[in-house]
Amino acid sequence: MNVALRAMCSLAALARGCRPAAKPCCLCWCCCCSCSWLATRGSEGGPGKKPPEPGHEPLLLDGDAPPTLEEIQSWGQSFDRLMRSAAGRKVFRDFLRGEYSEENIMFWLACEELKRETDPDAVEEKARFIYEDYISILSPKEVSLDSRVRETVNRNMVEPTPHTFDEAQLQIYTLMHRDSYPRFVNSPLYKALARISAGSPGGATSGAAGGATSGAASGATTGTTSGLAPVAAPAPATTDKDGAQ
């Protein structure tokens, strides 16, 4: 009886588009809130197999040279440079994970992967996964989009293309740039990588400051010395005036 009931529930759930969890939290998984049958209904690499989440690649792949100190320091000068660097994206993602906003860069990376896809069937499938993971209001990884962009995405999902999420991707990119990036640059994580001591100016800054200080001190000393004579000059005049009286 239990087997028959589960079978009936399974068919009903599939008809509604519900996705059972790989590890159901209840006997009848058709009502389980964490269902994901699309991720497991196919064989390894077959239709319905959910692609691995982007951004899980190691910091350095085989054959890749480690980022130079100059490259790491450039991440603090330009958000674009940070996001163009595979190692930079990995470090930034680690930082966002600590801020509980890792879904933003995960969504951005998923959109980049979608843009590289050329197979129409794969495009439709990946677009659906992206929507379910990052756009759906039921997803725990939903990204923050305004209503206009969300409506645009909903219209684009009627016929998904590699550019279905372009507006949403740009909005999330801008959000990371304006909100998370400044905190990342000032974080202990980045400063340790870039070897920047908190409150300690760099050599160029110190040199410039030293030159300015020397010049200012020299100018101030010269100005003060040259200005003392005119100040002292009226003293005899005052004495003469007093003597005349």
C-alpha positions in Angstrom: 0.0 0.0 0.0 2.8 2.4 0.9 4.6 1.6 -2.4 1.4 2.3 -4.4 0.8 5.5 -2.5 4.3 6.7 -3.2 4.0 5.9 -6.9 0.7 7.8 -7.2 2.2 10.8 -5.4 5.3 10.6 -7.6 3.2 10.8 -10.8 1.1 13.6 -9.4 4.2 15.5 -8.4 5.7 15.1 -11.9 2.5 16.3 -13.5 2.7 19.4 -11.4 6.4 19.9 -12.2 7.4 19.3 -8.6 11.0 18.1 -8.1 11.6 15.4 -5.5 14.7 15.7 -3.3 17.6 13.3 -3.7 17.2 12.8 0.1 13.5 13.2 0.8 12.6 14.7 4.1 9.3 12.8 4.4 7.8 9.5 3.3 5.8 11.1 0.5 8.3 13.4 -1.2 5.8 15.0 -3.6 5.2 17.7 -0.9 8.8 18.1 0.1 10.0 21.7 -0.2 13.5 20.8 -1.2 12.7 18.6 -4.2 14.9 18.6 -7.3 14.0 15.8 -9.7 15.4 17.6 -12.7 18.9 17.3 -11.1 18.7 13.5 -10.9 16.2 12.2 -13.4 18.9 11.6 -16.1 22.0 9.5 -16.1 25.4 11.1 -15.6 25.8 13.8 -18.2 22.4 12.9 -19.7 19.3 15.1 -20.2 18.1 16.6 -17.0 21.5 16.4 -15.3 22.0 19.6 -13.5 25.3 21.2 -14.4 27.8 21.7 -11.6 27.5 25.1 -10.0 30.0 27.5 -11.4 32.8 28.9 -9.3 33.8 25.7 -7.6 37.0 25.4 -9.7 40.2 25.4 -7.7 42.1 28.7 -7.3 44.7 27.5 -9.7 44.2 24.9 -12.5 47.0 22.6 -13.8 49.4 24.7 -15.8 48.2 28.0 -14.5 50.8 30.3 -13.0 49.9 31.8 -9.6 48.8 35.5 -9.7 51.6 37.9 -9.3 51.6 40.4 -6.5 51.1 43.1 -9.1 48.0 41.4 -10.4 46.6 40.9 -6.9 47.1 44.6 -6.1 45.3 45.5 -9.4 42.2 43.8 -8.0 42.0 46.6 -5.5 42.2 49.2 -8.2 39.5 47.9 -10.6 36.5 45.7 -10.1 36.6 44.8 -13.7 40.1 43.5 -13.3 39.1 41.5 -10.3 36.2 39.8 -12.2 38.3 39.1 -15.3 40.7 37.1 -13.1 39.8 33.5 -12.3 41.9 33.6 -9.1 40.3 37.0 -8.3 36.8 35.7 -8.7 37.7 32.8 -6.4 39.0 35.1 -3.7 36.0 37.4 -4.1 33.6 34.5 -3.9 35.2 33.4 -0.6 34.7 36.9 0.7 31.0 37.0 -0.4 30.5 33.6 1.3 31.5 35.2 4.6 29.0 38.0 3.9 26.2 35.6 3.0 25.8 37.0 -0.5 27.7 34.3 -2.4 24.6 33.8 -4.7 25.4 37.0 -6.5 28.7 35.9 -8.0 27.3 32.4 -8.5 24.5 33.8 -10.6 26.9 36.0 -12.5 29.1 33.0 -13.3 26.2 30.9 -14.4 25.1 33.7 -16.8 28.6 33.8 -18.2 28.5 30.0 -18.8 25.1 30.3 -20.5 26.5 32.9 -22.9 29.1 30.4 -24.0 26.5 27.7 -24.8 25.6 27.2 -28.4 23.4 24.1 -28.3 19.7 25.3 -28.2 18.5 22.5 -26.0 21.4 23.0 -23.6 20.6 26.8 -23.5 17.0 26.1 -22.6 17.9 23.6 -19.9 20.6 25.8 -18.4 18.4 28.9 -18.5 15.7 27.0 -16.6 18.2 25.9 -13.9 19.4 29.5 -13.5 15.9 30.7 -13.2 15.0 28.1 -10.6 18.2 28.7 -8.6 18.5 32.4 -8.6 15.3 34.1 -9.9 12.5 32.1 -8.4 11.1 33.6 -5.3 11.0 30.1 -3.8 14.7 29.7 -4.1 16.9 30.2 -1.0 19.6 31.6 -3.4 17.3 34.2 -5.0 19.2 37.3 -6.0 17.9 40.8 -5.5 16.3 42.2 -8.7 13.9 45.1 -9.2 10.5 44.4 -10.6 11.3 45.8 -14.1 14.2 43.4 -14.6 12.3 40.5 -13.1 9.5 41.1 -15.6 12.0 41.2 -18.5 13.5 37.9 -17.4 10.0 36.3 -17.2 9.3 37.4 -20.8 12.7 36.1 -22.0 12.0 32.7 -20.4 9.3 32.1 -23.0 12.0 31.4 -25.5 15.3 31.3 -23.6 18.5 32.4 -25.4 22.1 32.8 -24.2 21.3 36.4 -23.3 18.1 35.7 -21.4 19.5 37.1 -18.2 21.7 39.9 -19.5 19.8 42.7 -17.7 19.7 40.8 -14.5 23.4 39.9 -14.7 24.3 43.6 -15.2 22.2 44.6 -12.2 23.8 42.1 -10.0 27.3 43.0 -11.3 26.5 46.7 -10.4 25.3 45.6 -7.0 28.5 43.7 -6.2 30.6 46.6 -7.6 28.9 49.3 -5.5 28.1 47.3 -2.3 30.5 44.4 -1.8 33.6 45.4 -3.6 34.5 48.4 -1.4 34.3 46.2 1.7 36.3 43.5 -0.1 39.2 45.9 -0.8 39.3 47.0 2.8 39.0 43.5 4.2 41.8 41.7 6.1 41.5 38.9 3.5 42.4 41.1 0.6 45.0 43.2 2.5 46.8 40.0 3.5 46.9 38.9 -0.1 48.1 42.2 -1.4 50.5 42.7 1.6 49.0 46.0 2.6 49.4 46.7 6.3 46.4 48.5 7.8 47.2 52.2 8.2 50.7 51.9 6.7 51.3 53.9 3.5 53.2 52.5 0.6 56.7 53.5 -0.4 55.5 55.9 -3.1 53.1 57.5 -0.7 55.8 57.8 1.9 58.2 59.3 -0.5 55.7 61.8 -1.7 54.8 62.7 1.8 58.4 63.0 2.8 59.2 65.3 -0.1 56.1 67.4 0.6 57.0 67.6 4.3 60.6 68.6 3.6 59.5 71.3 1.1 56.9 72.6 3.4 59.2 72.7 6.4 61.9 74.4 4.4 59.5 77.0 3.0 58.0 77.6 6.4 61.5 78.1 8.0 62.6 80.4 5.3 59.3 82.4 5.4 59.5 82.6 9.2 63.1 83.8 9.2 62.6 86.4 6.5 59.5 87.6 8.2 61.2 88.2 11.6 63.2 91.3 10.5 60.2 93.4 9.5 58.5 92.5 12.7 61.5 93.6 14.8 61.9 96.9 12.9 59.1 98.9 14.5 60.7 98.4 18.0 63.2 101.2 17.7 60.5 103.5 16.3 58.4 102.9 19.4 61.4 103.6 21.6 62.1 106.8 19.7 58.5 107.8 20.1 58.6 107.2 23.8 61.9 109.1 24.2 60.4 112.0 22.3 57.5 112.2 24.6 
